[in-house]
Amino acid sequence: MFKQISMTNFKSWRETGPVRLAPLTGFFGANSSGKSSLLQMLLLLKQTVESKDRNLALETAGMGDDYVNLGTPNELTFGDATEMSLGIAWQFPPTNTKPTTLEIPMINRSESLCIGDMAFESRIHAEQQRIYVSSLHYWKDGDFSVKFMRSGNNRYTIDIDVQGEKPVRAQGRPRVYMKPEKSYSFSDEALRYYQSTSYLSDLVLQFERQFQHLNYLGPLREYPQRDYTWGGGSPPNVGFKGELAVHALLAGKNQKVYRDGRKQYSKLETRVAQWLVELGLAHAFETRPLFKGSNQYVVWLKRHAQSPEVRITDMGIGVSQVLPVLVLCYYVPEGSTIILEQPELHLHPSVQAGLADVFIDVIKNRNIQILLESHSEHLLRRLQRRIAEEVFSPDDAALYFCEMSDGESKLTPLNLNLFGEIDNWPDDFFGDLLGEVVGAFDAGLQRKQALANGS
């Protein structure tokens, strides 16, 4: 799970400071206020992790479908800045639902230091024709630190500290040319520079695993199809636009993905169908092949108990828009992180509110982390209600308001208390609803008076 992000000179952010990430983290604010950029930083690192070019510091734009397409590296930096930093703190993803730790041998001692979380920061120099890593740093406060720094002439030095002690170089090993790989990894020469530091490879692996557990669903979803061709494969997620939602649903149809308070297990399609009913979008839901043995599948729904069964294309747009969200939440492995941009798009206010219950469910029962960017007051209000009802803890939520001020993005943490109240509610957080009501009342009153006077 991501515990914190930070960045300097990234897009519209001069400085974010440390931004706490909780199991449910929401970024709210006006359009073009910097909300998406906070999440794009994580997607940029994920895209870099998945890049095949190990000499590229940041994969800002690939050749095909990209998580983000941010242009050239110098277009990423704030204003005229040429140095930016990207940082995260994370808890290592579990293996088979068990906690994962990194074992670091203590120097001159027989025991090992076991670490289950880590912080990371990469400083990157970006100009039109030149980009390189100025430094990268992994650390666990008071216990462990490894710094990889550029010292000039494109030479790098590595410094390791394990509870105040430093490893020694291998006897007789000549000095070697070291360099970073991508913006977060070490070359083989750097890994071999000291004795007994093979754990550095494991540390990089944990960094990459965290981003392998990161999933993304964008704001614009694909329109549904009358039928779907499925050859039996298992997609890693539902696709950027939800285009693989039905394929994922078919792949995990009989997968047990949910256990309620009575320890009753539900399968993927069953749980998705339950939510469609609870959200008021359908009475029944099922995927079936066109005929026995066919690789063509149809999504069938019933709007009401007495309604005829119809294809998803013959239902309202809401089902096809919310289906990728539901499938993604229950399809990804437990312990995963999901980034959602405007999950409420095209949904009725009551369904927007219900999404908060979906997120609370997978957070509590599947250990899923939800990071979202939203404009939905209804979603936020339901979350506040559930906190007041003690269904969800305010400690498990981190909410932020983004705004532009003097040409740069600013972030305000929202103070959410035990009663679900936000005591630093920004002005016009979701527009001026009261002003609209008062304005309509005054205009209506004036018109009635004019009609009464015969004018």
N, C-alpha and C positions, 0 to 999 in steps of 0.2 A: 504494500500500500504506500502511495505517496504521502509523505507527512508534511512536506514543505516545498515551495518553489521560490526562486528569487531570480531577478535579472536586472541588468543595467544596460541602458542604451540599446534596448531592443524595440524596434518599431516605434510606437508612440509612447513607450515607457522610458523615461530617463532613469528612474530608480523605483523599484517596487518595494524594496525592503523584504524581509522574510514574510512570506504569505503562508499561513497555516492551512493545510488541507486536512479535512476531516472525512469520515466515511461518506457524508453527504456535503458537498461543497457547491455553493451556488454563486454565480456572478451575475449581477443585475445592473441595469443602467441604460442610458439612451443609446441609440445607434451611433456607431463610430466613436465609442467612448473607451475602447481598448479591451473590452471583455474577451473577444475572440483571440486577441494576441496572447493573453495569459495561457490559453489552452494550446494555441499554435506552437508555443515554445516546446511543450511536451511532444507534440506531433512532429515537430522538426527533429527533435532528438530521436524519436522512434524511426523516422524516415532515414536518419543517418545510421542508426543501428542496422537497419535492413539493407543499406546500400552495399553493393559489392566492391566499391572503390574505397579501399582502406587508407588511401592517401588524401582523401577529401575530408577536410575538417568538418564541414556541414553539407549535407545533401539538401540544398535549398529547393531544387526542382529536378525531378527525374525525367524519364523519357515517356512515361505512360501515365497511368492513374497514380496520383500522388496524394498523400495525406494533406500536404500543403504545397503550394507553388508560390514561393516568396521572391522569385527573381534572383538577381545576383547577390552575393553576400553583403556588398556595401549598401544595397538597398534595405537591408535589415536594420541598420544602425539608426539610432535617434539623431536627427539633425545632421550635423557635420562630424559627429563622433566617428572614430575609427577603431575604438576598442569597445567590446561588449562582453558581458559575462552572463552565463546561464548556470543556474544552480538548482539542485534538488536535494531533498533528504527523503529516504525511503526505508521501509521495513522490508526485509527480504521476502519474496513470495514463498508461500508454503509449498512443500513437496508432499503430495498425497495427503493434503490437509494437515500435515505436521509442520511445526515451525522449522525454519531453515537457519542455520548459523554458519558463519565463516570462522574456521580455526586458524589462528595466527600463532605460530610458535614463539614463545617468549625467548628473548635473547639471553644466552648463558643460563637458561633454566630449562627444566625438563617439561614443565607444564605448558599449556596453550591458552591463549586468550580467545574466548568464544564471543563473537559479535553477531547480532541479528538485525542490525540496522546500520545505516551509513549516510554520510552527507557527501555531496560532490559539487564541485564548481569548476567550470572551464572558462578561461579568459581567452578571447579570440580577437585577433587583429584582422580587420576587414577593410580593404581598399578596393578600388576598381579593378586593378590588375594583380592584387596580391592579398592572400588570406593565409593566416597561419595561427597555430595555437600558441599563445603567449605562455600559458601555464594551465595545468590541470591538477586538481587537488582532491583526494579522498581523505576523509577523516571521521573519527569517532572521538568526541571530546574527552580528553584526559587519558585515552587509551591508545589511540592509533592515528598515524598521519603518514601519507605518502604524497610528496609534491614532485611534480615534473615541470621544470621551468626552463624557459629559453634564456640563455645567457649572452647571446650575441653570436654573430657569424653563423646563424642557424644551428648553433650547438645547444644541447639540452643537458641539464643536470638532474639527478634524481636524489631525493632525500627521504629517508624512511625513519620513523620514530615509533617504537613500541613501548609504551609506558615509560618514556624518558630514556630509552636505550636505543642504540643504532646498530644495524647489522654491519658485518665486515665484508670487504670485498674478497673474492676468491683469490687464493694465492697464485701469483704468477699470471693472472689474467691481464692481458694488455688493455689499455684504455680503448674504448670502442665509441663509434659514432652512434648516438642514441637519438631517437625522434619519437614523437607521438604517432599513433595511428588513429585516424578520425579525430574527434575532439575529446575522447574519453578513454582511450586505450594506450598501451605501451608496446613499443617494438620488441622483438625477441631479444635484442641487445640490452634493452633496459631491464627486461625480466631476468636476465642472467647476470646483471651487474653485481649483485650482492649474493652472498651465500644464503641458502634456505629461504628464498622469497618466492617460491612457486605459488604461494597463496595470492600473489598479485593477479595471476591468470584467473583464479577463482573469483576474485573481487570483480574483475571486468565481466566475468560470466554472470555474476549476480546483477550487475548493472543491466546487461543485455536481457536477462530473464525478466526484469521488471518491465521493460518496454515490450517484451513479447507478450506479457500479460495485460498490456494496454490496448483497449479496443475503442473504435471511434465510429459514431454515426452522425452524419451531417444533417443540416436543417432541411434540405430538399430531398424528398423521398421519391423513388420511382413509382410510376403508376402501376397498378396491378395488371396481371395478364389473365386471359381466359383459361389458359392451362400452362403448365410448367414442365419442362423436360428435365428429368433428374436421372443421372446415371449411377447413383449409389455413392458418390463422393461426399466427404465431410468438409465443408468450407470452414476456415478458421473463425469466421464471424459472419455478420449479415451484409457486409459490403458497406462502402461509404454512404450509399444512397438507399440502403436497405434492399438492394436488388437480389441479394442472396438469402433473404429472410425465409422464404418458403423452402429453399434447398436445405438450409440449416434446420428448419423444422422437421423436414423429412428425415434428415440424417440422424437427428436426435429424438425422433418421435417417441421411442420407447425408453429413452434415457431417464432415469430417476434423478430429478433435479431439485426436488423440494421436499422438506420434512416439516410438518406443522408441529404445534405444541403437543399433540398426542402421538408424535413420532410416526405419523402416517405419511407414507411417501407418495408423491405425485409424479407422473411422467410429464415430459416437456409439453406435448400437445394438450394434455389434460389441463395443465396449469395455465397455459395460454388461453385455452377456452374458458376456464373459470374467470379469468380477468376480463375477457371480452363481455361475459355475462355481467360481472360485477360493475363494470364501467358503463353498462347500459347500451352497449353497441351491438350485441347479438344475443340470441337465445340459445343457439347451438353453432358449433364450429367443428369442421373436420376436413382433413385432406385425404383424398382417395384417388387411385389410378383410374384412368378413363375406362379401362377394362382389365380383367385379370392378366397379369404379366406385362402390362404396358409400362413404358417409362415416361408416359405423359400423365401428369397429376393435375387435379382440379381442387381448388379451395372452395368448399361448400359452406354456406351459412344460412341460418334462419333468423329473421329479424324478430319475430314473435313466435309464441308456441303454435299458433294456428297458421303462420305464414308458410308459403311454399319454400322449399330449399332453392337457393340461387347461388350463382358463382360470385366470387368476391368482386368481380368487375361490375356486377349489378347491384352492389350495395353502395352506401354513401362513402365518400372519400375518407371518412374518419377511421374506418377499420384498416384500410391499407396504410394509413399514416402511422397508426399506433402499433400495428403488428410487428414491424421491425424492432421497435423499442422493447416490446414484451419478449420477443424471441431472443434478442441479444441478452437481456437481463438474466434469462434462465438457461441459455445455451452455453455461454462462456464458462470456463472452469471456475470453481469456487476460489475466492481470493483475487479475482481479476479486478481491474480498474476499467471503467467505462466513461468515455467523454461523450457528452450529448450536447449538440447545439440546437437550441430551440425545440426541445422534444414536444412542445405543446402546439406546434404549427398545424393549422387546419383543424384543430380539435375544439369541440364545444367546451365552454367553461367548466361544466361538471366533470368532463373527462380530464381536462387539465388538472383539476383538483385531485382527481383519482390517481393521477400519475405519482403524486407524492406518496400515496399508500403503496403503490407498486415499488417505488424506490426504497421505502422503509422496509418492506417485506424482504427484498433481496439483500439489503444491508444486514438485517438481523438474522436471516435464515440461510444466506449463501455467502456471507462475508464479502459481498461485492462493494467496491467503492464507486460512487457516482460523482463525477465532476460535470457540472452543467452550466450552460450559459442560457439565460432565459429572460423573457419579458412578461412572464405569466404571474399576475397578482394572485390568481386562483390557486396555482400550485403552491405559492408561498403561504397563502392563508391557511391551506389545509395542513401544511407542515407546522405552522404555528399552533393550530388546533391540536394536532397530535402530540405536540410537546406539552401543551396545557393539560391534556388528558393522560399524560405520563406514559404514552405509547412509545415515544421516542425521546431520547435524552438531548438536551441542548448542547452537551459536550460533543455529541456525534455530528453536529452540524457546524459548518463555517460559512457564513453568508457575507457577501461583499457588495458594495455599491461603487460602480466605476463612473467617472465623469472626466471631461476635458477641462483643464484649467491652464490658462496662459500657454496654450499650445502643446501641453503634455498630459498624459493620462494620470489620474490620481485614483487611489484606492482607499475606501473607507470601510473598515470592518464594522458590521452591524452587530450591536450588542443584544443578543438573544437571551432572555432570562428563563427561569424555570416555569414561568406562566405563559411562555410563548410570545411574550411581548418584546418589541424592538424599541428600546428607549432612545435611540438616536436616529429615528426615521428621517431620511433626507427630504427636503422640500421637493414636491412634485415627483416623488419616487416613481409612481406609475401614472404621471400626468396629474392634472388638476381636476379630479372627479367632482369634488365639492364645488369648485368654481363653475364647472359645466352645469351642474344641477341648479345652482343659484342663478346662473345666466339664463337658462331655459325658463325658470320660474318667472324671473323678472320680465323677460320678453313676452311670455304668455300673458302675464298680468297686464302689461301695457297694451297688448293687442285687444284683450277683452274690454279694457276701458275705452279704447278707440272705437270698437264696434258698438259699445253701449252709448257712446256720444254721437253715433251716426256718421262718423267720418271713415 
